[in-house]
Amino acid sequence: MTPEMVPTPESSSIEEVGYDAEAEEIFVRYKSGGLYAYLGVPAVIWDELRGAPSTGSFVNQVVKGYPYRQE
């Protein structure tokens, strides 16, 4: 189940992000239309993502290192 998503208007490539704390999954909806769930991501990474100066850079450098599935 996709969690509540938060818009990322400052990002040129990411439309919105969300986090399922119970499943430890970060969801990223790209402006290109794809929705991906990154698996086994601890809450501290979600907190860092929310505070990152660039959502896209953080996703590319940190979040994409986790296994994922396309929704």
C-alpha positions in Angstrom: 0.0 0.0 0.0 1.3 3.4 -1.0 1.6 5.8 2.0 0.6 9.4 2.0 2.8 11.2 -0.5 4.5 14.6 -0.1 5.0 16.8 -3.1 8.5 17.9 -4.1 8.0 21.0 -6.1 11.7 22.0 -6.0 12.8 18.8 -7.8 13.1 18.6 -11.5 12.8 14.8 -11.6 10.8 13.7 -8.6 7.1 14.5 -8.2 6.5 13.2 -4.7 7.9 11.0 -2.0 6.4 9.0 0.9 7.4 6.6 3.7 5.8 3.5 5.1 7.4 3.3 8.6 6.0 -0.2 9.3 7.4 -1.7 6.1 10.5 0.6 6.1 9.9 1.6 2.5 10.5 4.9 0.8 8.2 5.6 -2.2 9.4 7.8 -5.0 7.1 9.0 -7.8 9.2 10.3 -10.7 7.9 13.1 -13.0 8.4 10.6 -15.8 5.5 8.6 -14.3 7.3 5.7 -12.5 6.6 4.8 -8.9 9.2 2.9 -7.0 9.3 1.5 -3.5 12.8 1.3 -2.0 13.0 -1.5 0.5 14.5 -1.8 4.0 15.1 1.9 4.4 15.4 3.0 8.1 13.4 6.0 9.3 16.6 8.0 9.8 17.1 8.0 6.0 13.6 9.2 5.5 14.3 12.0 7.9 17.5 12.9 6.1 15.6 12.9 2.7 13.0 15.3 4.0 15.7 17.7 5.2 18.0 17.3 2.2 18.7 20.5 0.1 18.1 18.5 -3.1 15.6 15.6 -3.0 16.8 14.3 -6.4 20.5 14.3 -5.4 19.7 12.5 -2.1 17.6 9.9 -3.8 20.3 9.3 -6.4 23.2 9.2 -3.9 21.5 7.3 -1.0 18.1 5.9 -1.6 18.9 4.2 -4.9 21.4 2.1 -3.0 18.5 0.1 -1.5 16.7 -2.8 -3.3 13.5 -1.7 -5.0 10.4 -2.7 -6.7 8.4 -0.9 -9.3 4.8 -0.2 -8.3 
